[in-house]
Amino acid sequence: MSRLSKKSPSVCTDMPLDNTDICSKLHLLKQILTSCFGPTGRLKQVHNNIGGHVVTTSASSVLLSSVSSSQPFINLIKTSILNHVSRFSDCGLFAAVLCLSLIEQIKKSALRESVAIRVNNYLLALCTSYLQREDCGCRVKLDFCSTQNLITLARSVISSKPACVLTEPETLHISKLAVQAFLLTVPCSSPGIVSFGRIVTVPVEGHSVLSSEVLPGLLVEMPDGLSEEDKPLNPLSVVLFSASLAGDISELGDGVIEAHPDVDTDSQILGQLLELGRQVINDEVKLFMCQKVIHPVLQQYLRSHGVIVVERLGIALMEPLTQLTGAQPVATLHTTIPPKTYGKARDLCIKHFGSKTMLHLFPLGESAICTMILCHRNQTMLNELKVVCQTAEHVLRLTLREPFALVGGGCTETNLAAYVRHKSKSEVPETASVLMCSQTEYLLGVELFCCALESAARALEHDGGSSLIDLTHAHRWMLPADAIKETMEESLGFCGCGLVQSSPSKKWTYLNTKYSDFCPSPVFKDTRVQPRVLDSFTAKLSALQVAVETANLALDVKYIIQDMN
Amino acid sequence: MPPLGHLHMEHVLQAVGVLEAVILRSFGPEGGQVLFTRDTGQAMLSRSGTRILTALHLEHPLARMVVECVWKHSSATGDGSKTFILLLASLLRLIHAAASKESNVSHSYSSTKAAEASTARHLADKLLAFGLKELDELIATGVVPYGGCISWEDFTVEAQTPSLTNNLCVQKLLRSFFHTRCGYTHCDFSSHLTCELLSHWKFKNQLPSFSLQLVSDYFPALHTPVSGFPVRSSRLIEGQVIHRDFATPPLKTDHQPVKAVVLTGSMQPTLLSTGDVILHFSSWMESSLQGIIAKLQTLGVCVLLSAVKQSAAVLALATQAEMCLVECVSEDELSLFSQLTTGSLALSVISKTGINAVLYVHVAFQDSEERITIKPYSLTEETAYRSIAIQPIQKCVLKPGCVLSAGGLFELLLHYALLQHGHSSSVSPDLNIDASVSQLLANALLSVPQKIYSHSPHHFLDLHCCREGDKLSKVSELDLGLESVSCKYQLLLAVLQCVASLLKVDAVLPTHTALHTQSRRLTRTSWEGTEDEGED
């Protein structure tokens, strides 16, 4: 009772978007995230004030979760983007940059928030229906007969994270491995419901990236006292325990234990464990594995009978192991082990990776379990590489649901902006009345939306160059800062995604200048020209929706009440 | 004894004015959301007036009294808290204006302030008396003819024949409700989803109130929040979603129906009784577990839903017996599950639903009555409205009542009805006071549509015109949904009551209360009296 204190009144902020403090914080967040965007993005070092671990990254998932603000308005936007990243792994920075520039553009203009929200929603629907269309100028259908597009997709994900510090051949090598591992996890010949396999990543520090590899089957820690010679006959019978075999009695729960001075409980339990070992040997099990600890005496007993013993597997390996061997985890120690719980492995061998020695288990039949060994020179880069490979796996998996990709390098953004500009110019009076606003307001809203899209495309450039858009296909082009006006054509080469080549007949304009609207014509489908940069269709579409919806939400917030208790 | 804090009209106006300023930010079609952070650090977005007001943690006793009144009203009707504050503010202003004019004329009181207060008090009492006596009839003659009727039957028919246009009433009612709660952009979508959900929850031989109550009670179990997706990905799923993944490999058999058993405790006996030898105990325990599983197997059970975590031995044995086990299922979900399966113990497919990378167990029921679980996806934590949404339908659907287009039409119609009433009653001299009262109320009511159309004055004019001309054509163009007339009537009465009681207060007595006898000497700082208001 004496600790009871009065509730303090809440802190209120009226019209948060008119508040200079919030606006400057939003601008700062935008600057931080924009500078990280793309393959040439700048890295950020995150470290806390008490001298903790320093993280070097440019990934939105790491950056946003480590940046915390006292301002709930900033946290609202942050949470929204992080939720997207947790579902799709990719396009987090795109969503954040688009959302923040949309808010900033609308705030700078005199457009009423409620009108802006309605116009944004309308234009978002326009964009999503365009991206779903067959004749969409920025969508590429993925062909699963060839791995080329898949590798490009993986490569775009991997190269967009400069914190991995990969050279060109290394990037290609990792992209190929990512695609190989992904293909291994898709089961080929199982009718009915298909369940994916799993990629288990084993990080190895201090080796060249090029020595990374993908292996079918699983790697487990090398048990003590096993040499190359004692290789059992294959296939091997496998037993897998999920209960502890250390002889402890922790599972008994609450109650009073009365120990009789004459009874040696320990030896009784050990006797029971050895009984279990005897049965396993009679059943000709050659590989004995346990999630937890195995009593050393039991280990010794099993080894002396030629059984390979692996303990302390950990919970993470249990599911892949049951999938690989077909064994069911056993947790009963006092009854005979049912024969159907035994699994099988085709073979095992010993593998060396730098300082690590591991036991490699091969599946008996076809299995969707594989192991990816990732090597890199130091811990920080290796961590980033691990995150990137997981992202790539996720992105590749998303293509199975929607076998499309969007052209990358900023071309999708400029193409969308050009399409929206052109499309919204028709039926202006009708649309304006549906959206309950004047025609000028509607056109202003369209302009702001397109500018935000184009600023997301411009954010890819960090070296002082300028971004251009061509007036036929509406793709994005990069002009280096040191390029001379006369030789512009040569210095342009290919567009951002590599689908369009520069030619004398093309016209360009700078991205931040006004141009008369045109309908972007689809690129002639030449099979020889393949896009060089591809983005995940599913992730980018969701990122677009999340960005606009979050911006709308932020624009709709008129008052903030902070509970101070 | 601390000094007496005398309350004047100005203080009351000031306190209510502050509340009005907050509420106005989220009122009407141009209003936005309010972002809260709770003391737990959790953030929440809302446009709900009651939530905004209670989150403010006000200190001013008068403001707290108002919030209390609003809270009572909205818990009774589930709606109208923002209009409450606006009406209250405008009524108080008008009363103040009227009182200060009158008190300048009369000289019988020494202080003009006191004179003002007493005139205001009299006016408020008269308003309340008028409201209680005449308002009912006025609404019946002046407002109801413009409205339409709605009943539960309309709603149930709608599910089967959605083509009938006049049966979309409930959806319209919900639409205006969602509009004022979560903004314009998703109100259509949300109301449609809620409507669909309710239309699927029907029970044979049960009153509609029963299923509405059930949905409202079990809403947390019926609702699966999924973050990271656009709001538009929200959808309904038939059956029940249990918010846990299988602890054992999922069911493989195609046998249908499937039998399930609900466990509330641990299957493994845990207590050692005296005299047990540990080894014997654990082997007995294992064999007894095997016995239970074997028994369940002979009964044909293959799904176990457990409220608690089971031991590794149970998991392993269940896997070997090809049963699937779901652990740590919440009590709400289990009770809903048993409610839905009573009578017919059979249920069909139990499958693993991958709601985009989050795995849940999905139970589909195999009987004629259709039940659907709502599963809204949401960008942020903003979908808690749905449960409150059910309340107003419950209120106005169960008592078949009159509904009217939303967007200030009720206030406008009543405004004219009151003016007319004032004219007619002024003819007879003994009711002369009545006329001024109804005039005052009429003017106060007008402030609501004025606020709604503050950004588009021509719409306000349209609304004025349409009353004279063809009834509702103009208003339906705006399409703001529907409102319940009975809720509005109750709202008016509540506001009048609140005004009367507010003006009766003349002083605040701040008292010092020691919360604990021992802490008395420690505390030099004063604790202000919590809810003590002096009333005369």
Interface residues (C-beta under 8 A of the other chain):
Chain A: M1 S2 L4 K6 K7 S8 P9 S10 C12 D14 M15 P16 P72 F73 N75 L76 T79 S80 N83 H84 V85 S86 R87 F88 R112 E113 S114 I117 R118 N121 S242 A243 I249 E251 L252 G253 D254 G255 V256 I257 E258 H260 V263 T265 Q268 I269 Q272 T322 Q328 P329 V330 A331 T332 L333 H334 T335 P338 K340 T341 S542 Q545 V546 E549 T550 N552 L553 L555 D556 V557 K558 Y559 I560 I561 Q562 D563 M564 N565
Chain B: A21 V22 R25 S26 P29 E30 G31 G32 Q33 V34 L35 F36 T37 R38 D39 A43 L45 I52 A55 L56 H57 L58 E59 G183 Y184 T185 S227 G228 F229 P230 V231 R232 P249 Q268 T270 L271 L272 S273 T274 V277 I278 L279 F281 S282 S283 E286 S287 L289 Q290 S311 A312 A313 L315 A316 L317 T319 Q320 N356 A357 L379 T380 H455 L515 H516 Q518 S519 L522 W527 E528
